[in-house]
Amino acid sequence: MLKPLTPSIFVAPQITTDTVAEAKALGVSLIINNRPEGESADQTPGEDIEAAATAAGLRYVAIPVSHSGFAHWQLDAIDEALASNPDGKTLCYCRSGTRSTLLWSLARARAGGAPDDIAETAAAAGYDVAPIREMLHALAAGER
């Protein structure tokens, strides 16, 4: 269920409180929730995941990404969260893992990552960055 993007970044579809223990066993020290609250009746509430993470000694950050797209504040927020966890592993989740992967991809491009390398990394985890390909190139070129 937890798919590695890099040695320190995992993505996953909707997690449960039980997944927190699995993440901790993999060395995760930060969980980032990219799913808006109330998006679906079957999702585990973020406050439940946060409570389980806190009880396990992990940090939790919510950076919701709706289906309307991505904003610079979300890129800033994921950059800040990842920078606060420089030596630890991070798990990002949403409904399917796609929005988490795309947000990570956009942040990497903005930091100067090569779009083709980012696309390869995402594809190796089973995710396609085609919907944001133009944005990756624009961010990698320094455009805002």
N, C-alpha and C positions, 0 to 999 in steps of 0.2 A: 504494500500500500504506500509506503514512503519511498519516493523515487529520488535518487541522488541526481542533482544537476551538476554539482561540483563536490569535492570532498567535504565541503563545509555547509552546503546548502541542499536541503531536501524540499521537495514539494509533495503535496498529497491532496486527494479529494477530501471532502468533509471528514474531519476526525471526530472521535468521541473522547470522553474522559479516559477510557481505557487506552487509547492511543498515546496518551501522554507518557505512560510508563514505557511503552515501546520506544518512543522518541528519546526519553532519558537514557535508556539502555544503549542507544546508538551514540550517545554523547551530546545530544541536543541540549542547549542551555537557553535558547530563545525560541518561542513560538510566535509566529506572525499570522494573524487571522485576516485574510483578505476578503472575507465574505460579509456582506451587509447583514445586520440582524434582521430576522423576520423574512428573509428571502424565500424560505420554504418551511412548511410546517414540520418537516421531518429533520431539520438541521438541529444539531446540538447547540444550545445558546452559547454565545461567546463567554458570558459570565460563568458558565459551568466549566468551560475549557480553562478560563483564567484561574478559577478556584483550584482545579486539578493541577494546573501548572505551578501555581504558587505553593501548593501543598507538597509538590515534588521538588521544590527548590529551583524551578525554571522561571524565567521571565516571560511575560506575555505582552504583546502589542497588537492593537487592532488598527488596521489600515484598510478600511472597506473599499472595495472596487465594485461598482455596480456595472450593469451591462451597458451603461451609456458611454463608457470609455474611461480613459486615463487622464489624469491632470498632473501638473508639475508638483503640486503639494504631495501627491502620493509618491512620486519619485523621491522628493526630499525626505519624506517620512521613512521610506524603506532604506534610503542611504543612511539616515540617522540611526535607525534601528540596527542595521548591519554594522555600522561603525562602532556602536556601543557593545558589540559582541565580537571583537576582533580575533580572539583566540578560540571561540566556541563555535559549535554547529548550530544552525538555524533550520527550523521547519516552518515553511509557509504553506498555508492551505486555503482553499476556497471550495466551491461545489465540486469541481472536477480536477483542480490543480492547474487549469489553463490560465486563469487570470493571474494566479500567483507566478506562474512561469513567465507570462507576458510582462508583468510588472517588473520582475527581476531583470528580464531581457532589456527593457527600456532603460532601466537604471544603469545596467552595464554599458549599454551603448552611449548613454550620456557621459559616462566616466571614461569613454574612449575605446571601449571594446569594439572589436571588428564585427560588423553584422553577420558575416558568414560564419565566424567562429561561434557567435552567440546562437545562431540558428542550428548549427551542428550540435552544440551542447543541449539545446532544448529537444532536438530530434532524438538524441540518444536516450532521453528520458521519456520519449513518446509524445512530445508536444510539438506543435507546428506554429511557427511565428509568422506565417504568411499574412495574417490579418494586420500585422503591425510592421511589416517589412519596410515600408516607406518611412515610417516614424523612426525605426532603428537607424536607417541611413541618415535621416535629418539630424537626429540627436548625435550620432557619431561624428557628423560634420560640424557640430557645434551650434546648430540652429535651435532656436527655442520655439 
